């Protein structure tokens, strides 16, 4: 995911109200140091909290349309006349 996509995900999450309200939930986890370092390098985000917020926003607003449309492959008979 490039920085533009990450910025878009955060913007959409903000528009949907997902980033509003008090920060009341603590999320913890042990991560491989190289994974975190690479994610920070790629995003430019240095705060662990902001990095997690960006990752969660990206997951929360992900558009599944491409995956959905690919599952429809072959659903329409090849014999159907689509010309009009």
N, C-alpha and C positions, 0 to 999 in steps of 0.2 A: 504494500500500500504506500503510495507516495504521499508527500506532505499535503498536496492539494486534496487528495481523497480523505486524509485525516482531518484537515480543516473543514471539509464539507460535512463529514460525519459529526464533528463537534457542533457545527452550525445547525444541522438538522436536529441533533439532540437538544440543543438550546431552544430551537423553535418549538419543539414538541414538549418543552417544559421538563425534560429529563434532567437538566442541570440546575434547576431552581430548587429553592428550599435550603434548609440548614443541612450541613454536613454532619449527620448523626450516626452513620453506619461506618464501622471500621472493618476493612477488608484486609486480611493478612494472608501471606503465603510465602513459602520459600521458593525462590526461583534460582535457576542457574545464573551465575554472575555474567557469563558471556551472553546469555539471552537478553538480560536487562541492559548490558552495555551496548549491544548491537541495536536494540530498540531505541535507546536514548540517542545513539549516534544517528540513526536513520530519521528520527523525528525531530531532533534538536531539543527535546524535552529533557530537563535534568532532574526535575522533581519526581520522586517515586509515586507520590499521590496523583500528580497530573498525568503521569504516564499510564497509571492504572485507569484513571478517568477517561483518557483518550481511547484506550483499548476497549473499555466497556462501552463507550459511546459508539465506537465502530461496530461492535457486535450488535448493539441494541438497534441500530438504524440500518443495518445491512439490508440491501435490496436483493431478495431472492429471485427476482424475475428471470434472470438468465438461467439459473438452475431449473426453475419451473418450466420454462419454454423448452429446454433441452429434454426434459422428461416427456414432452408431448411428441417427440420425434416418432414418426410412423403412426400416429394416432388417426390421421386422415388417410383414407384409402387412396392409393395412387390412381385408381380408376375414376375418381370423382371428377366431374367436369367443372373446372373453376373459371372457365372463360365466360365473359358476359358482354 
